[in-house]
Amino acid sequence: MVRYRLRVKELLRRENIPIYRLARLLEPQGVGRSTIYGVVNGYQQPSFGLLMKIHGALEALLGREVGLEEILEVVRE
């Protein structure tokens, strides 16, 4: 069985970026703060479109390319 685990929270912690900064950056794109908090904390599963927006916002916040492996982990059981 294969499942996917988001690692956004780990990346934010490692880079010392609070979740609210990510949420504020995504608000103009129509993404609510509660949605970002839910996704980052594992309460909600993001759509592919939302994952793309999060990826772009992380690259903007960090000022560098962010590899998908930094935000998404494939878990094989």
N, C-alpha and C positions, 0 to 999 in steps of 0.2 A: 504494500500500500504506500502511496506517495501523498504527502500533504505539504503544505507550504506555510512557513512561519515568517511573519514580518519582523524585521530587526530594526525598525525605525527608531524605537525608543532607545535601543542600545547605541545607535549612531548618535542620536541627540545627546545622550549622556556623555559619550566619549568626547564629543566636540564641545561640550558644555553649553548647549543651546537649549533653552526652555521650550516646552511644547507650544506655549502661547505665541512665540515668535513664528513658528511654522504655521500655526492657525491664522495669525494676522496676515501673513503673506498670501494665504490661500483664500481669504475672505473675498477679495475682489473677483475671484474666479468662480464665485457662487458656492464655495464649500464652507459650511457652517462650522463654527468652533467645536460644537458638541460632536460633530462627525469626526473631526480630526482627533479630538481627545478619545473618542470611542475606538477609532482605528489604531491609534498609537498604543493604547492600553489593552488592546486585544478583545474589546467588547463587540466590535463590528468588523465585518470582512469588507475590504474595499473592492469596488469594481475595478476593472482594468483601467478605465479612464481616470478614476481617482488616483490609482497607483501612479499613473503617468504624471498627474499634476503634483503629487507629493514628491516624486523623483525630481521634477523640474525645480520645485521650490527648494529642495535640499541643495541642489547644485547652486542655486542663486544665493542661498544663505552661506554656504561654505566657500563659494568662489572657486570651485573646482569641479571636475567631473566626478560623479558618484557612480561607482559600479553597481549593477543590479545585485550582485552578491553581497553588497554592503547593507542592502535593505530587505532582501528576500532570501530565505534559506529553504532549500529543498530537503525535506526529512523523509527518509525511506525506512519503512518499518517492515 
